[in-house]
Amino acid sequence: MIEKPYKVEGLNQLSEQVNTFVTSIGFDNADVPLRIALIHSEISEAFEAYRKDKLFKLDKSQKNVLEGWVRDDEFKIEFEAKCKDTFEDEIADSIIRLFDLCGKMGIDIEYHIQQKMRYNGTRGHKYGGKKF
């Protein structure tokens, strides 16, 4: 048996937590095609943010404001001013939507990532010469 080199433990639990959160804020639905379209839209927003160089560029002291113990209203103002709509923010949205879908559908994403990484490892460098 080949050892699994990729540490994915906890992703299934995170998917369940994200789905519970999404449900609690009213965005849960059973429309899988819509969910996929929303994942795609978040990825597209990340692409556009990257194209426009909207990156999360904060020094450590500024980052601490977002991570510190401040009231939610203060956090919201700081987040919107410094992080909202950045590349990193849109990547986070994409991952949240992906994990929500996994949690909703009961997908064992840990298993599937392990299998896909192992399979991709059998395909050779750049899968036979693809440019990207």
C-alpha positions in Angstrom: 0.0 0.0 0.0 1.3 3.5 -0.9 1.4 6.0 1.9 -0.8 9.1 1.4 1.6 12.0 1.4 -1.0 14.8 1.3 -2.4 16.1 4.6 -6.1 16.7 3.9 -7.5 15.7 7.3 -10.1 18.1 8.5 -11.4 19.2 5.1 -14.6 17.1 5.5 -15.2 18.6 8.9 -14.6 22.1 7.5 -17.0 21.4 4.6 -19.7 20.5 7.1 -19.0 23.6 9.2 -19.1 25.8 6.2 -22.4 24.3 5.0 -23.9 24.8 8.5 -22.8 28.4 8.5 -24.1 29.1 5.0 -27.4 27.5 6.0 -27.6 29.6 9.1 -27.2 32.9 7.1 -29.9 31.9 4.6 -27.9 31.0 1.5 -28.6 27.2 1.5 -30.3 25.7 -1.5 -30.4 22.4 -3.3 -29.7 23.9 -6.8 -26.4 22.4 -7.7 -26.0 24.1 -11.1 -26.6 27.5 -9.4 -24.0 26.6 -6.7 -21.5 25.7 -9.5 -22.2 29.0 -11.3 -21.6 30.9 -8.1 -18.3 29.1 -7.5 -17.4 30.1 -11.1 -18.4 33.7 -10.5 -16.2 33.9 -7.4 -13.2 32.5 -9.3 -13.9 35.1 -12.1 -13.9 37.8 -9.5 -10.5 36.6 -8.2 -9.2 36.7 -11.7 -10.4 40.3 -12.2 -9.0 41.3 -8.8 -5.6 39.9 -9.7 -5.7 41.6 -13.1 -6.3 44.9 -11.3 -3.6 44.2 -8.8 -6.1 44.3 -5.9 -4.0 42.3 -3.5 -4.2 42.2 0.3 -1.1 44.3 1.0 -1.0 45.0 4.7 1.8 45.2 7.1 1.7 43.1 10.2 0.4 45.9 12.4 -2.6 46.6 10.1 -3.3 42.9 9.8 -3.5 42.7 13.6 -6.5 45.1 13.5 -8.5 42.6 11.5 -7.5 39.7 13.7 -7.7 41.6 17.0 -10.5 41.8 19.5 -12.6 44.6 18.1 -16.3 45.0 17.9 -18.0 43.5 14.8 -18.9 47.0 13.5 -15.3 48.1 13.7 -14.1 44.9 12.1 -16.6 45.3 9.2 -15.3 48.9 8.5 -11.6 47.7 8.6 -12.4 44.6 6.5 -14.3 46.6 3.8 -11.5 49.2 3.6 -8.6 46.8 3.5 -9.6 43.4 2.4 -13.0 43.3 0.6 -12.8 42.5 -3.1 -9.1 41.7 -3.1 -7.7 38.6 -4.8 -7.4 36.9 -1.5 -10.9 37.8 -0.4 -12.3 36.3 -3.7 -10.2 33.2 -3.3 -11.7 32.8 0.2 -15.2 33.2 -1.3 -14.4 30.5 -3.9 -13.2 28.1 -1.3 -16.2 28.8 1.0 -18.6 28.0 -1.8 -16.7 24.9 -2.8 -16.6 23.6 0.8 -20.3 24.5 1.2 -21.2 22.4 -1.9 -19.1 19.5 -0.6 -20.8 19.7 2.8 -24.3 20.0 1.3 -23.7 16.9 -1.0 -21.8 14.9 1.6 -18.7 14.7 -0.6 -15.7 13.0 1.0 -13.4 15.7 -0.3 -10.5 14.3 1.7 -10.7 11.0 -0.2 -11.2 12.6 -3.6 -8.3 15.0 -3.2 -6.0 12.1 -2.1 -7.1 10.0 -5.1 -6.8 12.9 -7.6 -3.4 13.9 -6.4 -2.2 10.3 -6.7 -3.7 9.9 -10.2 -2.2 13.3 -11.3 1.2 12.0 -10.1 1.0 9.2 -12.6 0.5 11.5 -15.6 4.0 12.9 -16.0 5.4 16.4 -16.2 2.9 18.8 -17.6 0.7 15.9 -18.7 2.6 15.3 -21.9 3.8 18.8 -22.7 0.7 21.1 -22.1 1.7 24.8 -21.9 -0.2 25.3 -18.6 
